[in-house]
Amino acid sequence: MLAYLVIRDGTKWSDVFRLVPGRAVTIGRAPTNQIVIKEEQASRHHAEIYLEEGKWILRDLASRNGTAIGNDRIYGDNPLKPGDIIRIARTQLAYVHDLSQAYEESTIHSPALGKETVLGFEVAQPVPKPSRDTGAVLEPTNITHRRGVTRYLTGDSDSDSDSSGGQMAARLFRLSHELANQPTAITIGNRALAGLFDGTNADGGAVLLLPKKKSGNDKQEAPEVLASRSDSDHGYQRVSSFLSATVLRESEAVLAREVKDDSTLAIRDSHGVIQATSVVCAPIRIQNRTVGLLHLYSTENNGILTPDDLEFTIAVAENVALALKTLSKQQKLADDLRNQSKELKQLREKLGVESEIIGSSQAMVNVHQQISRAAPSKATVLIRGESGVGKELVARSVHFSSPRNKEPFVCLNCAALSESLLESELFGHEKGAFTGATERKLGKFEAADKGTLMLDEIGEMSQSIQAKFLRVLEGHLFERVGGNKSISVDVRVIAATNRDLEKEVTKGNFRRDLYFRLNVVEVCVPPLRKRIEDVIEIGEHFLEKFAAETGRRISGFSPSALEEMQNYRWPGNVRELRNVIERGVLLARGNYIEPEDLSLSNLTTASESQDVGQRKMGQYQPCSLADVEKQHILATLQSTAWNKSRTSSILGIERTTLDRKIKRYDLADLRPEKS
């Protein structure tokens, strides 16, 4: 005779118990009972059920609060009939002979409540008959337990299970830490399954995720397997559509199983598919949205999944959701960084095309940073550097990186023209303004309207031109040479010089007010000897350029040529390097440029040609390094009119270091105003 007890504890489904002939079933609070009721109102040994003369008998064991069938308290032995509800404390046990028949005969639909009642138990979802999904494991669909949350994450625990609960909590803690450190979604899925198989009786399972909805398609597709595992002789078999749809729709974990010792368990169907004895499905929820599910099943009679397994699976699902959410944020951050890097690379490529700035040394990185800070503003820029370092290229980079990049970029070398011609070039002239002025000419200021005007070698400008130039910088109107019409322009000025303007101001050769007006934003371009690591990169750029122009098949530089290029001081800077490579391409006799093809000069650099550190043949005077350092610092201070900030920048040391050296060598006493 088949008989079952459907157990309900308070407001939750608790268990389904198979009554086996020849086995008495004891009920009570003590853990030694077959059915344990964890309520204080229940006695340790409350009641028992046994089979006698073909009938199942319920006997109260002198319990303190009594046992009832329906609303009637019982005494002595009481035969049970299908549909009886046994009440012990708040726990209810329904006695039935057949679960599916009991459902069909006892289900009453209540339109007012919008729910179903089975044997007096109110449930949110009716339990359908078992289905046979093609391609899916034959899973039981008798849902015996439902959980929205787990006690492992809410802090609720029972006194009788403190020890096992503590072990499970410790296992969850370790698993959550391991999941958080997984690099991909697949490794998260595999690690979660490993933890679930260690903590439950499952021998098959998977992590499934819903595919992203396509634009314009509101239909939700079936979940896809992210990771799967099977410890049985059969591979993983997918979750049934009924259970997956139930979990995804209601976002609630379920435990479905056949009853222990049922003869239909663990049998093969006609297709050779093994039927599961129990199954757990738990939703993976991210920000109140179900994005997938955990699916576990057991095919062994002695390994049926339990309500504790359900609780544990819910907790693991929550940790999987957290790990996937964290991974998604990390991937988004990585994508943002890659996009930013790509945009930066594109910007650098654009700058390279427009300005031909070559070099990846830290010194040139600093120059690019100065350009990026200066470009967006309207401020005047002063570019400093030795002759040949590429000041005009830096000016072009500033212009093409600025909002004025679609407007004209006009360049004028102030050292190449006389005073009268320079004034005409800057401001223009009217017809007949001077001999040879046969027609009106627009000056560089007018030509660069709305754009950028670069004035190279600004230190060569005469005092009278400086005064007029300053007025235009201050926003005043100007007139063409020989004209009387006031002209207004919107021009950004970039000035460049290889001179020490502070020294020129001290000598009276350069207006102090113009110096301060020009030196709003300063960009210092280092000489090539200060960034020797860029020599090969720049050299290869020019080699490719001139080889293409001349049609020569030059494969590169020989090792000895590379060594000589890196050891050379390059007094002419990038301009000299360009000319050396062009000459080497033309003179090379083989496929590689050799040292003799470079024809490097014996000239000294600009700093080496100054008085300090100058060593001519026959004039060498032995001295200590301290004396050389003292003389060099003093000469640099004098060249900058004792501007300590400028001096420390030239020397490449901190301002505090410069102060210490001035004090050590008593240089303050040599300052002109103190002499």
Wavefront OBJ file of the C-alpha trace (Angstrom):
o trace
v 0.000 0.000 0.000
v 1.392 3.411 -1.024
v 0.905 6.082 1.622
v 2.468 9.504 2.141
v 2.640 12.312 4.668
v 2.771 15.773 3.060
v 4.321 17.979 5.736
v 3.739 21.705 6.164
v 5.606 23.689 8.814
v 3.872 27.007 9.546
v 3.556 28.898 6.282
v 6.144 26.869 4.339
v 6.195 23.480 2.663
v 8.578 21.313 4.602
v 8.738 17.737 3.283
v 7.004 14.713 1.759
v 7.504 11.426 3.642
v 6.845 7.914 2.273
v 5.201 5.511 4.732
v 6.813 2.084 4.300
v 5.053 -1.074 5.518
v 6.900 -2.701 8.411
v 8.459 0.582 9.534
v 6.925 2.575 12.357
v 7.297 6.350 12.035
v 7.872 8.437 15.158
v 7.136 12.145 15.277
v 8.505 14.652 17.777
v 11.040 17.333 18.691
v 13.944 14.938 19.375
v 16.377 14.517 16.442
v 16.082 10.722 16.717
v 12.536 10.806 15.306
v 11.906 10.003 11.644
v 9.887 13.223 11.354
v 11.371 16.030 13.436
v 9.142 18.958 14.438
v 11.268 21.873 15.660
v 8.660 23.551 17.850
v 8.623 24.009 21.621
v 4.947 22.997 21.749
v 5.858 19.549 20.403
v 7.004 16.894 22.856
v 10.322 15.101 22.309
v 8.386 11.948 21.421
v 4.995 13.235 20.412
v 3.261 10.604 18.262
v 3.810 7.594 16.072
v 2.290 6.045 12.930
v 2.404 2.310 12.230
v 0.691 -0.226 9.947
v -1.746 -2.675 11.517
v -4.099 -5.049 9.632
v -3.635 -3.103 6.409
v -4.404 0.271 7.992
v -2.089 3.065 9.074
v -2.709 3.919 12.711
v -1.909 7.247 14.458
v -1.152 7.035 18.175
v -0.498 9.958 20.527
v 2.446 9.194 22.881
v 1.057 11.031 25.923
v 2.218 14.335 24.478
v 1.931 17.466 26.559
v -0.135 19.491 24.057
v -1.876 16.629 22.314
v -2.331 15.462 18.717
v -5.326 16.272 16.513
v -6.870 14.982 13.308
v -8.546 17.968 11.739
v -9.912 19.936 14.691
v -10.462 16.920 16.967
v -7.882 15.891 19.561
v -7.256 12.143 19.536
v -6.659 9.640 22.272
v -5.383 6.090 21.873
v -5.140 4.491 18.422
v -6.832 6.178 15.452
v -6.957 4.695 11.926
v -6.091 7.212 9.178
v -8.037 7.671 5.987
v -6.883 9.572 2.859
v -7.287 13.328 3.244
v -6.859 13.382 7.050
v -4.884 16.379 8.346
v -2.737 15.580 11.385
v -1.995 18.648 13.522
v 0.952 18.780 15.940
v 1.669 22.294 17.274
v 1.672 24.471 14.134
v 2.814 21.641 11.885
v 0.306 19.947 9.597
v 0.728 16.516 8.011
v -1.658 15.417 5.255
v -2.174 11.665 4.942
v -2.672 10.587 1.280
v -2.360 7.384 -0.767
v -1.409 8.913 -4.117
v 0.060 12.386 -4.638
v -1.246 12.950 -8.170
v -4.705 11.551 -7.389
v -4.815 13.574 -4.231
v -4.109 16.661 -6.278
v -6.770 15.898 -8.864
v -9.416 15.045 -6.281
v -8.658 17.713 -3.706
v -7.678 20.767 -5.735
v -10.249 23.546 -5.460
v -9.776 26.755 -7.398
v -10.678 29.891 -5.474
v -11.320 32.811 -7.859
v -11.556 35.222 -4.933
v -8.078 34.324 -3.689
v -6.605 33.677 -7.103
v -4.715 30.695 -5.614
v -5.032 26.933 -5.359
v -5.714 24.813 -2.268
v -4.426 21.249 -2.148
v -5.665 19.164 0.813
v -6.327 22.376 2.678
v -2.847 23.788 1.923
v -2.806 27.089 0.085
v -0.153 27.193 -2.668
v 0.725 29.854 -5.212
v 1.307 27.461 -8.101
v -0.552 24.155 -8.823
v 1.670 21.126 -9.269
v 1.182 19.598 -12.735
v 1.708 15.992 -13.618
v 5.225 14.949 -14.528
v 6.209 15.893 -18.058
v 8.662 14.293 -20.433
v 10.638 17.086 -22.106
v 12.505 15.945 -25.198
v 16.218 16.121 -24.605
v 15.850 16.852 -20.885
v 16.500 14.725 -17.857
v 13.285 13.099 -16.609
v 12.869 15.235 -13.546
v 10.193 15.046 -10.879
v 7.801 17.989 -11.023
v 6.237 17.513 -7.605
v 7.444 20.765 -6.038
v 7.680 20.121 -2.309
v 9.615 23.225 -1.200
v 9.813 26.855 -2.226
v 12.215 29.463 -0.915
v 12.707 33.130 -1.755
v 15.622 33.652 0.642
v 17.919 31.399 2.640
v 18.678 31.370 6.327
v 22.393 31.341 5.534
v 22.116 34.938 4.313
v 19.425 36.209 6.706
v 21.030 35.022 9.942
v 18.143 32.706 10.934
v 19.199 29.292 12.281
v 17.784 26.470 14.323
v 19.314 25.430 17.615
v 19.358 21.770 16.584
v 21.535 22.525 13.565
v 23.985 25.146 14.860
v 26.980 22.876 14.190
v 26.031 21.947 10.623
v 24.876 25.506 9.951
v 28.236 26.840 11.059
v 30.032 24.436 8.752
v 27.856 25.449 5.817
v 28.373 29.135 6.589
v 32.153 28.629 6.658
v 31.955 26.746 3.346
v 29.902 29.561 1.832
v 32.405 32.152 3.034
v 35.297 30.349 1.352
v 33.283 29.812 -1.806
v 32.222 33.476 -2.028
v 35.869 34.559 -1.731
v 36.896 32.135 -4.490
v 34.050 33.241 -6.752
v 34.992 36.909 -6.329
v 38.506 36.154 -7.636
v 37.486 34.316 -10.809
v 38.589 36.053 -14.042
v 35.719 34.947 -16.327
v 32.053 34.007 -16.160
v 32.870 30.416 -17.144
v 35.339 29.991 -14.278
v 32.723 31.460 -11.919
v 30.242 28.830 -13.111
v 32.720 25.967 -12.769
v 33.808 27.035 -9.287
v 30.175 27.405 -8.158
v 29.390 23.878 -9.351
v 32.425 22.495 -7.525
v 31.202 24.121 -4.311
v 27.655 22.860 -4.831
v 28.772 19.298 -5.460
v 30.870 19.412 -2.285
v 28.005 20.794 -0.199
v 24.999 18.856 -1.544
v 23.986 15.365 -2.691
v 23.858 16.409 -6.363
v 25.598 14.349 -9.034
v 24.589 16.541 -11.985
v 24.006 20.236 -12.510
v 24.728 23.426 -14.404
v 24.822 27.205 -14.266
v 22.514 28.678 -16.902
v 22.242 32.322 -17.974
v 19.585 34.072 -20.013
v 20.846 35.480 -23.323
v 20.599 39.240 -23.768
v 17.433 40.353 -25.486
v 17.930 41.554 -29.023
v 16.720 45.002 -29.950
v 13.079 44.965 -30.960
v 12.548 41.421 -29.671
v 10.626 41.217 -26.386
v 10.482 37.408 -26.367
v 12.745 35.872 -23.762
v 14.760 32.924 -25.049
v 15.597 29.795 -23.050
v 18.587 29.996 -20.696
v 21.947 28.895 -22.085
v 24.395 26.633 -20.268
v 27.387 28.582 -18.945
v 29.020 25.640 -17.142
v 27.905 22.068 -16.437
v 29.076 18.991 -14.554
v 28.025 15.397 -14.069
v 29.601 12.878 -11.716
v 27.465 9.990 -12.980
v 28.099 7.799 -15.993
v 25.808 10.060 -18.005
v 26.592 13.595 -19.055
v 24.670 16.634 -17.859
v 21.059 16.756 -19.069
v 19.186 20.028 -19.255
v 16.622 21.281 -16.792
v 12.985 20.669 -17.702
v 11.148 23.597 -19.238
v 8.515 23.463 -16.483
v 10.977 23.962 -13.619
v 13.111 26.555 -15.432
v 10.037 28.564 -16.450
v 8.683 28.396 -12.888
v 11.922 29.643 -11.333
v 12.493 32.366 -13.927
v 8.907 33.559 -13.752
v 8.525 33.614 -9.977
v 12.193 34.284 -9.082
v 11.873 31.676 -6.326
v 13.959 28.559 -5.703
v 12.217 25.186 -5.706
v 12.948 21.641 -4.630
v 11.092 18.945 -6.599
v 11.444 15.241 -5.920
v 9.857 11.857 -5.958
v 9.192 10.158 -2.604
v 11.908 7.958 -1.151
v 11.748 4.231 -2.057
v 9.191 4.828 -4.815
v 9.488 2.020 -7.349
v 9.530 4.482 -10.263
v 12.821 6.048 -9.219
v 16.096 5.795 -11.151
v 14.714 3.891 -14.132
v 15.582 4.356 -17.766
v 12.995 5.502 -20.244
v 12.736 4.184 -23.795
v 15.474 6.608 -24.916
v 17.927 5.445 -22.264
v 17.681 8.674 -20.266
v 18.129 8.385 -16.506
v 15.322 9.856 -14.428
v 16.342 12.185 -11.592
v 15.102 11.430 -8.103
v 15.238 15.040 -6.943
v 16.088 18.439 -8.403
v 16.834 21.937 -7.124
v 16.503 25.104 -9.192
v 17.542 28.470 -7.745
v 17.345 31.845 -9.518
v 20.446 34.003 -10.087
v 19.240 37.523 -9.313
v 21.087 40.772 -10.024
v 19.378 43.958 -8.827
v 15.981 42.258 -8.485
v 16.247 40.881 -12.009
v 16.562 37.147 -12.679
v 19.422 36.610 -15.132
v 19.790 32.835 -14.877
v 19.487 29.831 -12.587
v 21.408 27.091 -10.840
v 20.197 23.588 -11.702
v 21.116 20.559 -9.564
v 19.749 17.021 -9.664
v 20.423 13.633 -8.138
v 19.950 10.270 -9.804
v 20.864 8.132 -6.792
v 18.326 6.777 -4.296
v 20.705 7.335 -1.408
v 21.535 10.882 -2.486
v 18.190 12.672 -2.608
v 18.445 16.472 -2.409
v 17.097 17.881 0.858
v 15.644 21.197 2.046
v 19.119 22.020 3.445
v 20.537 21.516 -0.050
v 17.908 23.950 -1.309
v 18.975 26.547 1.277
v 22.642 26.100 0.369
v 21.942 26.369 -3.367
v 20.082 29.672 -2.883
v 23.060 31.073 -0.980
v 25.466 29.970 -3.726
v 23.196 31.527 -6.369
v 23.342 34.853 -4.536
v 27.147 34.671 -4.456
v 27.270 33.772 -8.142
v 25.100 36.803 -8.895
v 27.435 39.048 -6.888
v 30.517 37.630 -8.627
v 28.945 38.081 -12.083
v 27.941 41.653 -11.214
v 31.465 42.468 -10.027
v 32.975 40.844 -13.123
v 30.631 42.857 -15.343
v 31.760 46.084 -13.686
v 35.401 45.088 -14.079
v 34.886 44.267 -17.746
v 33.087 47.573 -18.308
v 35.932 49.417 -16.612
v 38.466 47.525 -18.713
v 36.468 48.347 -21.869
v 36.383 52.018 -20.866
v 40.135 52.000 -20.311
v 40.702 50.307 -23.671
v 38.460 52.868 -25.372
v 40.303 55.706 -23.667
v 43.624 54.175 -24.672
v 42.358 53.806 -28.236
v 41.174 57.418 -28.289
v 44.513 58.569 -26.856
v 46.351 56.544 -29.492
v 44.182 58.042 -32.233
v 44.862 61.521 -30.848
v 48.576 60.838 -30.774
v 48.418 59.500 -34.313
v 46.594 62.639 -35.353
v 49.189 64.797 -33.647
v 51.898 62.753 -35.290
v 50.375 63.283 -38.726
v 49.882 66.988 -38.185
v 53.070 67.817 -36.319
v 55.453 64.906 -36.974
v 56.505 64.839 -33.330
v 58.459 61.614 -32.836
v 59.689 60.222 -29.516
v 58.356 58.151 -26.647
v 60.848 59.077 -23.907
v 59.622 60.433 -20.589
v 60.858 63.887 -21.609
v 58.613 63.847 -24.688
v 55.719 62.429 -22.687
v 56.062 65.516 -20.476
v 56.018 67.728 -23.590
v 52.800 66.033 -24.802
v 51.264 66.595 -21.381
v 52.187 70.285 -21.517
v 50.664 70.510 -24.991
v 47.431 68.836 -23.873
v 47.089 71.278 -20.979
v 47.883 74.354 -23.067
v 45.894 73.502 -26.217
v 42.258 73.933 -25.031
v 42.778 77.479 -23.697
v 43.196 80.810 -25.503
v 46.311 81.722 -23.520
v 49.522 82.826 -25.203
v 52.138 80.062 -25.271
v 55.912 80.557 -25.017
v 57.936 77.635 -26.410
v 61.564 77.449 -25.253
v 64.298 75.245 -26.604
v 67.583 75.157 -28.461
v 67.719 75.628 -32.197
v 66.615 72.536 -34.076
v 64.600 70.836 -31.314
v 61.305 71.229 -33.188
v 59.635 74.258 -31.608
v 57.514 74.845 -34.717
v 56.284 71.246 -34.597
v 55.223 71.751 -30.984
v 53.388 74.925 -31.989
v 51.548 73.006 -34.709
v 50.559 70.361 -32.145
v 49.149 73.037 -29.858
v 47.141 74.489 -32.742
v 45.801 71.187 -34.105
v 44.865 70.055 -30.593
v 42.952 73.266 -29.893
v 39.390 74.332 -30.812
v 40.990 76.466 -33.574
v 42.307 73.415 -35.438
v 40.081 74.053 -38.485
v 41.294 77.659 -38.788
v 44.600 78.937 -40.286
v 48.002 78.276 -38.733
v 50.445 80.988 -39.797
v 54.157 80.931 -38.987
v 56.645 83.825 -39.202
v 60.376 83.835 -38.397
v 61.201 87.177 -36.824
v 64.975 86.752 -37.332
v 64.672 86.412 -41.118
v 63.392 89.957 -41.764
v 64.549 93.502 -41.239
v 62.596 95.769 -38.881
v 60.578 97.466 -41.654
v 59.789 94.235 -43.460
v 58.859 92.528 -40.199
v 56.328 95.259 -39.414
v 54.831 94.924 -42.885
v 54.698 91.133 -42.574
v 52.963 91.336 -39.192
v 50.456 94.103 -39.772
v 50.282 94.431 -43.580
v 50.590 97.620 -45.637
v 48.548 99.809 -47.927
v 49.335 100.475 -51.555
v 52.055 103.150 -51.843
v 53.016 102.952 -48.154
v 56.679 102.694 -49.176
v 58.771 102.164 -52.260
v 57.788 98.870 -53.856
v 54.350 98.723 -52.171
v 52.434 98.420 -55.433
v 49.309 96.920 -53.854
v 47.639 96.338 -50.506
v 48.982 93.400 -48.540
v 47.344 91.664 -45.597
v 49.633 90.997 -42.644
v 50.097 87.738 -40.764
v 47.695 88.874 -38.039
v 44.874 89.269 -40.533
v 45.800 86.029 -42.308
v 45.625 84.149 -38.982
v 42.264 85.618 -37.919
v 40.296 83.044 -35.865
v 43.402 80.811 -35.967
v 46.929 80.713 -34.572
v 49.978 82.868 -35.306
v 53.400 81.481 -34.419
v 56.285 83.915 -34.119
v 59.590 82.069 -34.165
v 62.744 83.665 -32.741
v 60.687 86.263 -30.884
v 63.850 87.432 -29.138
v 65.088 88.968 -32.419
v 62.231 91.472 -32.586
v 63.259 95.134 -32.331
v 62.073 97.398 -29.501
v 59.719 99.456 -31.693
v 58.035 96.361 -33.156
v 57.797 94.914 -29.635
v 55.760 97.940 -28.484
v 53.251 97.670 -31.337
v 53.105 93.907 -31.002
v 52.344 94.232 -27.289
v 49.372 96.520 -28.000
v 47.861 93.929 -30.331
v 48.389 91.193 -27.719
v 46.561 93.338 -25.185
v 43.537 93.363 -27.489
v 43.968 96.807 -29.040
v 43.247 97.569 -32.681
v 46.089 98.052 -35.184
v 46.551 99.711 -38.575
v 48.362 98.556 -41.654
v 51.583 100.348 -42.554
v 50.560 103.504 -44.415
v 46.893 103.072 -43.519
v 44.460 104.767 -41.118
v 41.767 102.098 -40.777
v 41.645 100.268 -37.429
v 41.606 96.482 -37.698
v 40.513 93.964 -35.090
v 41.428 90.276 -35.202
v 40.963 87.197 -33.042
v 44.340 85.481 -33.036
v 46.055 83.162 -30.600
v 49.785 83.851 -30.449
v 52.457 81.233 -29.893
v 55.971 82.591 -29.476
v 59.172 80.568 -29.676
v 62.766 81.395 -28.861
v 66.138 79.777 -28.271
v 67.346 82.804 -26.345
v 67.330 83.349 -22.610
v 64.613 86.031 -22.508
v 65.217 86.713 -18.794
v 68.809 87.599 -19.609
v 67.670 89.739 -22.560
v 65.254 91.582 -20.262
v 68.083 92.217 -17.809
v 70.235 93.597 -20.623
v 67.372 95.802 -21.821
v 67.069 94.102 -25.202
v 63.570 92.747 -24.563
v 60.622 94.568 -23.028
v 59.779 93.364 -19.545
v 56.022 93.880 -20.008
v 56.072 91.924 -23.294
v 57.989 89.106 -21.611
v 55.323 88.743 -18.927
v 52.562 88.954 -21.549
v 54.128 86.165 -23.611
v 55.094 83.879 -20.744
v 51.541 82.839 -19.772
v 51.923 79.149 -20.592
v 55.455 77.806 -21.083
v 56.417 74.642 -22.962
v 60.054 73.578 -22.670
v 61.323 71.300 -25.442
v 64.379 69.333 -24.268
v 67.436 69.053 -26.532
v 68.053 65.717 -28.194
v 71.001 64.913 -25.909
v 68.559 65.052 -22.952
v 66.381 62.337 -24.526
v 68.952 60.158 -26.207
v 66.554 57.174 -26.100
v 64.531 58.925 -28.851
v 67.477 59.100 -31.278
v 66.946 55.632 -32.788
v 63.169 56.087 -33.069
v 63.545 59.447 -34.813
v 66.380 58.110 -36.963
v 64.275 55.160 -38.165
v 61.436 57.562 -38.999
v 63.696 59.702 -41.205
v 65.347 56.595 -42.697
v 61.967 55.294 -43.855
v 61.003 58.728 -45.181
v 64.165 59.374 -47.221
v 64.487 55.785 -48.422
v 60.965 56.055 -49.871
v 61.756 59.414 -51.492
v 65.019 58.271 -53.064
v 64.016 54.701 -53.862
v 67.038 53.312 -51.982
v 66.616 49.890 -50.359
v 68.089 50.558 -46.946
v 67.227 47.927 -44.323
v 68.395 49.944 -41.321
v 71.445 50.915 -39.271
v 74.375 48.680 -38.480
v 75.028 47.983 -34.756
v 78.122 50.212 -34.784
v 76.161 53.051 -36.421
v 73.439 52.763 -33.783
v 76.047 52.896 -31.027
v 77.676 55.982 -32.524
v 74.321 57.724 -32.906
v 73.501 57.104 -29.240
v 76.913 58.312 -28.034
v 76.871 61.492 -30.138
v 75.885 64.794 -28.446
v 73.778 66.141 -31.371
v 74.530 69.878 -31.047
v 72.120 70.594 -33.922
v 69.374 68.504 -32.288
v 66.630 66.979 -34.453
v 67.451 69.222 -37.419
v 70.988 67.843 -37.472
v 69.738 64.260 -37.058
v 67.410 64.710 -40.030
v 70.239 65.976 -42.240
v 72.596 63.212 -41.049
v 70.068 60.487 -41.922
v 69.300 62.056 -45.312
v 73.023 62.166 -46.104
v 73.470 58.595 -44.845
v 70.694 57.290 -47.116
v 72.366 58.926 -50.099
v 75.905 57.795 -49.224
v 75.228 54.260 -47.999
v 76.966 51.643 -50.181
v 75.174 48.606 -48.747
v 71.822 47.663 -47.272
v 72.740 49.192 -43.908
v 73.944 52.632 -42.913
v 77.471 52.390 -41.451
v 79.252 54.880 -39.124
v 81.251 56.363 -42.036
v 77.957 57.162 -43.795
v 76.796 59.364 -40.907
v 79.558 62.002 -41.115
v 79.000 63.365 -37.598
v 80.504 66.802 -36.766
v 82.927 67.868 -34.028
v 80.858 70.879 -32.958
v 79.994 71.378 -29.295
v 76.468 71.824 -28.031
v 75.042 75.199 -27.093
v 75.693 74.676 -23.390
v 79.133 73.217 -23.995
v 80.139 76.333 -25.923
v 79.555 78.597 -22.906
v 82.306 79.768 -20.593
v 81.483 77.299 -17.853
v 82.863 73.878 -18.616
v 84.650 75.113 -21.777
v 87.860 73.149 -22.314
v 89.971 74.325 -25.226
v 93.306 72.776 -26.092
v 96.091 74.322 -24.015
v 93.668 76.105 -21.592
v 92.807 73.194 -19.290
v 92.993 74.060 -15.601
v 92.804 71.167 -13.129
v 89.937 71.615 -10.625
v 87.667 69.535 -8.387
v 84.135 68.510 -9.261
v 82.878 70.789 -6.479
v 84.584 73.780 -8.126
v 83.088 72.902 -11.506
v 79.621 72.564 -9.916
v 80.023 75.886 -8.094
v 81.078 77.730 -11.261
v 78.310 76.143 -13.307
v 75.569 76.975 -10.786
v 76.846 80.553 -10.457
v 76.950 81.032 -14.244
v 73.426 79.666 -14.593
v 72.136 81.952 -11.807
v 73.739 84.936 -13.524
v 72.246 83.989 -16.897
v 68.755 83.900 -15.381
v 69.200 87.110 -13.366
v 69.124 84.963 -10.220
v 65.708 83.508 -11.012
v 65.912 80.397 -8.836
v 62.897 78.661 -10.357
v 64.291 79.060 -13.852
v 67.781 78.038 -12.705
v 66.597 74.859 -11.000
v 64.634 73.972 -14.139
v 67.732 74.415 -16.349
v 69.948 72.454 -13.965
v 67.338 69.716 -13.599
v 67.248 69.835 -9.801
v 64.658 70.740 -7.169
v 64.390 74.295 -5.872
v 65.277 73.104 -2.342
v 68.389 71.368 -3.705
v 69.444 74.593 -5.415
v 69.017 76.534 -2.153
v 71.235 74.043 -0.316
v 73.979 74.310 -2.940
v 73.832 78.146 -2.902
v 74.317 78.012 0.848
v 77.096 75.386 0.640
v 79.145 77.354 -1.894
v 78.358 80.822 -0.368
v 76.986 81.941 -3.751
v 74.546 84.406 -2.186
v 77.487 86.695 -1.421
v 78.237 86.844 -5.169
v 74.814 88.160 -6.103
v 75.279 91.581 -7.844
v 72.924 93.571 -5.607
v 74.834 92.341 -2.557
v 78.283 93.159 -3.875
l 1 2 3 4 5 6 7 8 9 10 11 12 13 14 15 16 17 18 19 20 21 22 23 24 25 26 27 28 29 30 31 32 33 34 35 36 37 38 39 40 41 42 43 44 45 46 47 48 49 50 51 52 53 54 55 56 57 58 59 60 61 62 63 64 65 66 67 68 69 70 71 72 73 74 75 76 77 78 79 80 81 82 83 84 85 86 87 88 89 90 91 92 93 94 95 96 97 98 99 100 101 102 103 104 105 106 107 108 109 110 111 112 113 114 115 116 117 118 119 120 121 122 123 124 125 126 127 128 129 130 131 132 133 134 135 136 137 138 139 140 141 142 143 144 145 146 147 148 149 150 151 152 153 154 155 156 157 158 159 160 161 162 163 164 165 166 167 168 169 170 171 172 173 174 175 176 177 178 179 180 181 182 183 184 185 186 187 188 189 190 191 192 193 194 195 196 197 198 199 200 201 202 203 204 205 206 207 208 209 210 211 212 213 214 215 216 217 218 219 220 221 222 223 224 225 226 227 228 229 230 231 232 233 234 235 236 237 238 239 240 241 242 243 244 245 246 247 248 249 250 251 252 253 254 255 256 257 258 259 260 261 262 263 264 265 266 267 268 269 270 271 272 273 274 275 276 277 278 279 280 281 282 283 284 285 286 287 288 289 290 291 292 293 294 295 296 297 298 299 300 301 302 303 304 305 306 307 308 309 310 311 312 313 314 315 316 317 318 319 320 321 322 323 324 325 326 327 328 329 330 331 332 333 334 335 336 337 338 339 340 341 342 343 344 345 346 347 348 349 350 351 352 353 354 355 356 357 358 359 360 361 362 363 364 365 366 367 368 369 370 371 372 373 374 375 376 377 378 379 380 381 382 383 384 385 386 387 388 389 390 391 392 393 394 395 396 397 398 399 400 401 402 403 404 405 406 407 408 409 410 411 412 413 414 415 416 417 418 419 420 421 422 423 424 425 426 427 428 429 430 431 432 433 434 435 436 437 438 439 440 441 442 443 444 445 446 447 448 449 450 451 452 453 454 455 456 457 458 459 460 461 462 463 464 465 466 467 468 469 470 471 472 473 474 475 476 477 478 479 480 481 482 483 484 485 486 487 488 489 490 491 492 493 494 495 496 497 498 499 500 501 502 503 504 505 506 507 508 509 510 511 512 513 514 515 516 517 518 519 520 521 522 523 524 525 526 527 528 529 530 531 532 533 534 535 536 537 538 539 540 541 542 543 544 545 546 547 548 549 550 551 552 553 554 555 556 557 558 559 560 561 562 563 564 565 566 567 568 569 570 571 572 573 574 575 576 577 578 579 580 581 582 583 584 585 586 587 588 589 590 591 592 593 594 595 596 597 598 599 600 601 602 603 604 605 606 607 608 609 610 611 612 613 614 615 616 617 618 619 620 621 622 623 624 625 626 627 628 629 630 631 632 633 634 635 636 637 638 639 640 641 642 643 644 645 646 647 648 649 650 651 652 653 654 655 656 657 658 659 660 661 662 663 664 665 666 667 668 669 670 671 672 673 674 675
